[in-house]
Amino acid sequence: MAEHAGVSMATVSRVLADNYPVAPGTRRRVLRAVRELDYVANTHARALRGRRTGSVAFVLNDVRGPSFAQVAHGIEEETARAGLLSLICTTHGDAERELAVVRLMREQGANAVILIGGVVDNAEYRRQMTTIAHALDASGSRLVLCGRPPLAPGTPTTVVEYDNEPGAFAITSRLLAEGHRRVLFLGARADGSTTAAGRLAGYRRALTSMGVPASPELVVECPFARAEAQAALRARLARGPDFTAVFAATDEVAAGALGALQDAGLAVPRDVSLVGYDDVAPATDLHPRLTTVHVPYAEMGRTAVTLALGPDGGPPPEPRHALLTTHVVIRDSTAPPPR
């Protein structure tokens, strides 16, 4: 390229890096050569010379989930504003793949690595994440936990959470205020996932606060997926509709629940009220439209990027922690219980 422009390699380097004064005419010749030769900088070579790639990696379970997609949109929006690239990696629920991806992003010199979604919060998970957080910090990067609980105080991480359990408490309280006393929770998880566990805890706290017994037979396990949720509630309905409301752990689960109720000849909300959690696409696509808990997913993504980066693009000097609020969105899927 230097030969094509008739200048030295040092001059080309200065123009591309834009870190040293170059005469306007010389700069124009170099930039014309860039266009004519279709030059693209080799980011791997830059990394070998100690320069950061200028990227933020976000790691999630599945890009098809509407809540994950909203977080990803917020991340991409904020990284573009900061002049960085977004790298997306999926794990399909494989914890070992998640660790491998984080290590790879550290090798690639990502400015921050954002992990999205609930986890099984046990001692082994915390040990691994603490090790990774310190390793990323030592390399000038930052581990971001988005929608996950924080690690031990002082761990070099950025944490962006939302009030998961209070949102579940609020929407269950809404059903109880309408007169429901037999509220089925659909979407419990045997693996101890923090997202499901928090929502189940909020449901149970609301029952306790109103003096309503928390019946084990009203808690049904199923994955956060429409088909599996429909099958789980269909099996539960075979024992008889001994409940007047369903709290689905996600809007996707609520969509499956609605299908099972309609298959059983039950109308929502005339026979059974139905609520969800997340306020993503299924909530307004269903008929009736779903009463649910709004989670600010896109804001979570933007906040994750903003808090993860210091003024120079590297990690901030201290760990940061943000807690975003949820709220109940009332639509058409609830009513007082039938007599």
Backbone torsions as a table, in degrees:
resi	resn	phi	psi	omega
1	MET	NA	-37.8	177.3
2	ALA	-61.4	-42.3	178.3
3	GLU	-63.5	-41.5	179.9
4	HIS	-62.1	-37.6	-178.5
5	ALA	-88.0	-11.0	-179.1
6	GLY	71.9	34.5	179.9
7	VAL	-133.4	176.6	177.8
8	SER	-80.1	160.3	176.5
9	MET	-62.9	-33.8	178.3
10	ALA	-62.4	-38.6	179.1
11	THR	-66.1	-43.0	177.0
12	VAL	-58.7	-45.5	-179.5
13	SER	-59.5	-41.7	-179.8
14	ARG	-65.5	-39.2	179.3
15	VAL	-66.3	-45.3	-178.0
16	LEU	-67.1	-37.8	179.8
17	ALA	-80.8	-19.6	-179.2
18	ASP	52.4	44.7	-176.8
19	ASN	-123.6	12.9	-177.9
20	TYR	-155.5	140.8	-178.6
21	PRO	-61.9	133.4	177.2
22	VAL	-133.8	139.7	-179.4
23	ALA	-57.6	139.5	-176.6
24	PRO	-53.6	-42.8	-180.0
25	GLY	-64.2	-39.0	178.0
26	THR	-67.1	-41.5	178.6
27	ARG	-60.0	-41.3	-179.6
28	ARG	-64.3	-40.1	178.5
29	ARG	-62.9	-41.6	179.8
30	VAL	-65.9	-45.9	-178.8
31	LEU	-65.7	-32.4	175.1
32	ARG	-66.5	-38.9	176.9
33	ALA	-64.1	-37.7	177.2
34	VAL	-58.8	-45.3	-178.9
35	ARG	-68.3	-45.0	-175.5
36	GLU	-67.7	-34.2	-179.8
37	LEU	-93.9	-1.2	-179.7
38	ASP	52.5	50.2	-176.3
39	TYR	-75.0	137.3	173.8
40	VAL	-129.0	131.3	-179.4
41	ALA	-65.3	140.9	176.4
42	ASN	-85.4	103.5	-175.5
43	THR	-67.0	-30.1	178.9
44	HIS	-67.8	-39.7	176.7
45	ALA	-64.0	-39.8	177.6
46	ARG	-61.4	-42.4	-179.8
47	ALA	-62.4	-38.7	178.8
48	LEU	-64.2	-27.0	178.4
49	ARG	-89.6	10.9	172.9
50	GLY	91.7	11.3	-179.2
51	ARG	-100.5	139.5	-178.5
52	ARG	-74.3	148.4	-175.8
53	THR	-75.3	-14.4	179.6
54	GLY	70.9	55.0	-175.9
55	SER	-143.3	157.1	172.6
56	VAL	-124.9	125.1	179.9
57	ALA	-100.8	135.2	173.1
58	PHE	-124.1	133.6	-171.4
59	VAL	-115.3	123.4	-176.9
60	LEU	-140.4	167.5	-175.3
61	ASN	-71.1	-48.5	-172.5
62	ASP	-156.1	125.6	-178.3
63	VAL	-69.2	-14.7	-176.2
64	ARG	-79.4	-15.7	179.3
65	GLY	-69.9	126.8	-176.1
66	PRO	-61.6	-34.3	178.5
67	SER	-69.2	-42.7	176.2
68	PHE	-60.3	-40.4	-178.6
69	ALA	-62.4	-37.3	179.1
70	GLN	-68.4	-40.7	176.1
71	VAL	-61.5	-45.1	-179.9
72	ALA	-60.4	-39.3	177.9
73	HIS	-61.7	-44.2	179.1
74	GLY	-63.2	-39.8	178.5
75	ILE	-64.0	-47.6	-178.1
76	GLU	-62.9	-39.6	-179.9
77	GLU	-60.9	-44.3	-176.8
78	GLU	-76.3	-36.5	177.9
79	THR	-65.8	-38.4	177.3
80	ALA	-62.4	-40.0	178.5
81	ARG	-63.7	-32.7	-179.8
82	ALA	-86.3	0.0	179.6
83	GLY	75.6	26.7	-179.7
84	LEU	-113.3	164.8	175.2
85	LEU	-93.2	150.4	174.8
86	SER	-105.1	131.0	176.4
87	LEU	-116.7	126.1	-177.8
88	ILE	-109.8	134.3	179.8
89	CYS	-133.3	135.3	179.0
90	THR	-112.4	149.3	-176.4
91	THR	-115.5	-18.9	-177.3
92	HIS	55.2	35.1	176.1
93	GLY	79.2	8.2	-178.1
94	ASP	-91.5	109.4	-177.2
95	ALA	-63.4	-36.0	179.3
96	GLU	-67.9	-37.5	176.9
97	ARG	-65.5	-38.1	177.9
98	GLU	-58.2	-46.1	178.8
99	LEU	-62.4	-41.9	-179.5
100	ALA	-63.7	-40.6	179.9
101	VAL	-65.3	-43.0	-179.7
102	VAL	-61.9	-42.0	178.8
103	ARG	-63.1	-40.8	179.0
104	LEU	-63.1	-42.4	179.7
105	MET	-65.9	-31.7	174.6
106	ARG	-64.7	-43.4	178.8
107	GLU	-63.8	-33.8	-179.5
108	GLN	-77.5	-8.0	178.0
109	GLY	76.3	31.7	177.7
110	ALA	-62.1	140.7	178.9
111	ASN	-63.9	-32.8	179.0
112	ALA	-153.9	150.8	175.9
113	VAL	-123.2	117.1	-174.8
114	ILE	-106.3	120.9	176.6
115	LEU	-101.1	126.7	-172.5
116	ILE	-114.4	137.6	169.8
117	GLY	104.2	163.4	-177.3
118	GLY	-65.4	159.6	-179.0
119	VAL	-140.9	170.1	169.1
120	VAL	-88.7	104.7	-170.6
121	ASP	-85.3	81.7	179.5
122	ASN	-118.0	-179.3	-175.2
123	ALA	-62.5	-39.7	-179.3
124	GLU	-65.4	-42.7	177.2
125	TYR	-59.5	-46.0	-178.5
126	ARG	-64.9	-37.9	178.7
127	ARG	-63.8	-46.1	-179.1
128	GLN	-64.6	-44.8	-178.6
129	MET	-66.6	-36.3	178.2
130	THR	-65.0	-42.3	177.5
131	THR	-61.6	-45.1	-179.9
132	ILE	-64.2	-41.7	-179.4
133	ALA	-59.0	-44.4	179.9
134	HIS	-68.9	-37.2	179.5
135	ALA	-66.1	-43.0	177.2
136	LEU	-64.1	-41.5	179.9
137	ASP	-61.7	-40.0	-179.8
138	ALA	-65.9	-27.0	-179.9
139	SER	-93.9	7.2	178.6
140	GLY	83.6	22.5	179.3
141	SER	-119.6	-179.6	-177.5
142	ARG	-140.1	133.0	172.7
143	LEU	-85.9	130.6	-179.9
144	VAL	-119.8	125.6	176.7
145	LEU	-103.1	113.6	-173.7
146	CYS	-112.9	112.6	-175.3
147	GLY	77.6	20.5	179.1
148	ARG	-127.4	155.5	179.5
149	PRO	-71.0	155.6	179.5
150	PRO	-71.5	161.9	174.2
151	LEU	-89.4	-165.9	-177.9
152	ALA	-62.5	148.6	178.1
153	PRO	-53.9	139.5	178.4
154	GLY	90.4	-10.7	177.7
155	THR	-68.5	132.6	-175.9
156	PRO	-73.5	81.2	179.5
157	THR	-135.2	163.0	166.1
158	THR	-113.3	132.0	-176.9
159	VAL	-122.3	127.4	175.1
160	VAL	-123.9	109.8	-178.8
161	GLU	-115.4	171.3	168.0
162	TYR	-130.3	160.0	-175.5
163	ASP	-77.8	77.9	-174.1
164	ASN	-62.8	-55.7	-178.2
165	GLU	-64.5	-44.4	177.1
166	PRO	-61.3	-32.6	177.1
167	GLY	-64.2	-40.8	177.2
168	ALA	-66.8	-39.4	176.8
169	PHE	-59.9	-43.9	-175.9
170	ALA	-65.7	-42.9	-175.4
171	ILE	-77.3	-32.0	174.3
172	THR	-66.6	-39.9	177.6
173	SER	-61.0	-35.5	177.5
174	ARG	-60.7	-45.9	178.7
175	LEU	-63.5	-42.5	-179.7
176	LEU	-65.0	-37.3	178.5
177	ALA	-65.6	-27.1	177.3
178	GLU	-79.4	-7.0	176.2
179	GLY	110.8	-1.2	179.8
180	HIS	-72.5	137.5	177.1
181	ARG	-125.4	-14.0	176.2
182	ARG	-116.0	87.7	-177.7
183	VAL	-107.7	119.5	179.8
184	LEU	-89.1	132.6	174.9
185	PHE	-98.0	119.2	-177.6
186	LEU	-113.2	117.9	178.4
187	GLY	125.2	17.5	173.7
188	ALA	-64.7	152.4	-177.3
189	ARG	-125.4	127.7	-179.7
190	ALA	-71.4	-20.4	-176.4
191	ASP	-79.3	-4.7	178.2
192	GLY	79.7	21.2	178.6
193	SER	-53.5	133.9	-174.5
194	THR	-62.5	-34.7	-179.2
195	THR	-64.2	-52.3	-179.9
196	ALA	-65.3	-39.7	-178.5
197	ALA	-63.4	-40.3	178.8
198	GLY	-65.3	-40.0	-179.6
199	ARG	-70.9	-37.4	175.8
200	LEU	-66.4	-37.9	178.5
201	ALA	-64.4	-40.1	177.3
202	GLY	-65.2	-39.8	176.4
203	TYR	-59.8	-48.0	-178.2
204	ARG	-67.7	-36.6	179.6
205	ARG	-65.8	-37.6	178.7
206	ALA	-65.1	-42.0	177.5
207	LEU	-60.1	-46.0	-179.9
208	THR	-61.5	-41.2	-177.5
209	SER	-64.9	-25.0	179.4
210	MET	-100.4	4.2	179.5
211	GLY	71.0	26.2	-180.0
212	VAL	-99.1	127.4	179.8
213	PRO	-59.8	137.9	176.3
214	ALA	-89.7	95.9	-174.6
215	SER	-81.9	124.2	179.0
216	PRO	-57.8	-31.3	-177.7
217	GLU	-72.0	-8.0	177.8
218	LEU	-98.8	11.5	174.7
219	VAL	-114.3	118.6	-175.3
220	VAL	-118.6	127.9	178.5
221	GLU	-83.4	143.2	170.7
222	CYS	-172.0	156.0	174.6
223	PRO	-67.0	164.2	177.6
224	PHE	-81.7	65.6	-178.5
225	ALA	-145.7	146.3	-172.3
226	ARG	-63.0	-51.2	-175.0
227	ALA	-63.3	-44.2	-179.8
228	GLU	-66.5	-37.7	178.0
229	ALA	-65.9	-40.3	179.0
230	GLN	-63.3	-42.5	179.4
231	ALA	-65.6	-40.3	-178.6
232	ALA	-65.5	-42.8	-179.5
233	LEU	-73.9	-33.5	176.3
234	ARG	-60.7	-42.4	177.8
235	ALA	-65.1	-38.3	179.6
236	ARG	-68.7	-36.2	179.5
237	LEU	-68.1	-21.1	177.9
238	ALA	-62.9	-22.1	177.0
239	ARG	-84.6	-3.4	-179.2
240	GLY	109.9	141.7	177.9
241	PRO	-77.1	77.8	-176.8
242	ASP	-94.6	31.2	177.5
243	PHE	-142.9	158.2	-178.9
244	THR	-113.3	-5.8	179.8
245	ALA	-150.5	152.2	176.5
246	VAL	-125.4	126.7	170.3
247	PHE	-101.8	106.5	178.8
248	ALA	-87.3	135.6	-173.1
249	ALA	-66.7	-21.9	173.6
250	THR	-142.9	167.1	176.9
251	ASP	-67.1	-32.6	177.1
252	GLU	-64.3	-41.1	176.1
253	VAL	-64.4	-38.8	178.8
254	ALA	-62.0	-37.5	178.1
255	ALA	-62.2	-42.1	175.8
256	GLY	-65.2	-39.2	179.3
257	ALA	-62.8	-41.0	179.7
258	LEU	-61.2	-41.6	178.1
259	GLY	-61.9	-41.9	-179.8
260	ALA	-66.5	-41.2	179.3
261	LEU	-63.9	-43.3	-179.9
262	GLN	-67.1	-37.0	176.6
263	ASP	-61.1	-31.1	-179.2
264	ALA	-85.9	3.0	179.4
265	GLY	79.3	19.5	-179.9
266	LEU	-101.7	133.3	-179.1
267	ALA	-96.0	142.4	175.8
268	VAL	-109.4	124.9	5.6
269	PRO	-101.4	11.9	-174.5
270	ARG	-59.3	-46.3	-177.7
271	ASP	-96.5	-42.3	-178.4
272	VAL	-138.2	129.6	173.8
273	SER	-82.0	154.2	-176.1
274	LEU	-141.9	131.3	175.2
275	VAL	-132.1	158.4	179.7
276	GLY	-127.8	-159.3	-178.9
277	TYR	-156.0	130.7	174.3
278	ASP	127.9	-41.0	-175.4
279	ASP	61.0	53.8	175.0
280	VAL	-114.3	-174.9	-167.5
281	ALA	-42.9	-46.6	-178.1
282	PRO	-58.7	-26.0	-174.3
283	ALA	-61.3	-39.0	-179.8
284	THR	-98.6	-10.6	178.4
285	ASP	-83.2	-24.4	-175.9
286	LEU	-75.0	160.1	173.7
287	HIS	-128.4	111.2	4.9
288	PRO	-74.8	162.4	177.0
289	ARG	-64.8	146.0	-165.9
290	LEU	-91.4	129.6	165.8
291	THR	-74.7	131.3	-170.8
292	THR	-155.2	179.6	176.4
293	VAL	-103.6	124.7	178.7
294	HIS	-83.0	125.1	174.2
295	VAL	-110.1	128.6	-177.3
296	PRO	-78.5	69.7	-172.5
297	TYR	-63.8	-46.0	-179.5
298	ALA	-62.3	-39.4	177.4
299	GLU	-64.0	-36.4	176.1
300	MET	-58.0	-44.6	179.8
301	GLY	-63.1	-45.2	179.5
302	ARG	-63.7	-42.6	-179.3
303	THR	-64.8	-38.3	179.8
304	ALA	-58.7	-43.9	-179.9
305	VAL	-70.2	-45.2	-177.4
306	THR	-59.6	-44.5	-176.8
307	LEU	-78.5	-20.6	-176.6
308	ALA	-80.3	-19.2	-173.4
309	LEU	-110.7	132.8	172.5
310	GLY	-81.9	-179.3	-177.9
311	PRO	-59.1	-29.3	-178.1
312	ASP	-94.4	8.5	-178.5
313	GLY	90.0	-14.0	176.1
314	GLY	-86.2	-173.8	-178.3
315	PRO	-71.9	149.2	175.2
316	PRO	-67.2	159.4	-175.6
317	PRO	-67.1	-26.7	-176.9
318	GLU	-123.8	152.4	173.2
319	PRO	-58.5	147.3	179.7
320	ARG	-126.1	151.1	-175.6
321	HIS	-145.4	126.2	177.2
322	ALA	-125.5	140.8	176.0
323	LEU	-122.9	113.9	-179.6
324	LEU	-94.1	155.1	-174.9
325	THR	-99.0	150.6	173.7
326	THR	-110.1	167.3	173.7
327	HIS	-154.6	156.1	-179.6
328	VAL	-81.0	133.2	174.7
329	VAL	-108.9	115.4	-175.6
330	ILE	-90.3	124.9	176.6
331	ARG	-126.7	-126.1	-167.6
332	ASP	-115.7	6.1	-168.5
333	SER	-99.1	10.4	177.5
334	THR	-128.8	153.7	177.4
335	ALA	-160.0	164.3	173.7
336	PRO	-57.9	152.1	-177.5
337	PRO	-65.2	148.5	178.0
338	PRO	-66.9	152.6	179.2
339	ARG	-73.3	NA	NA
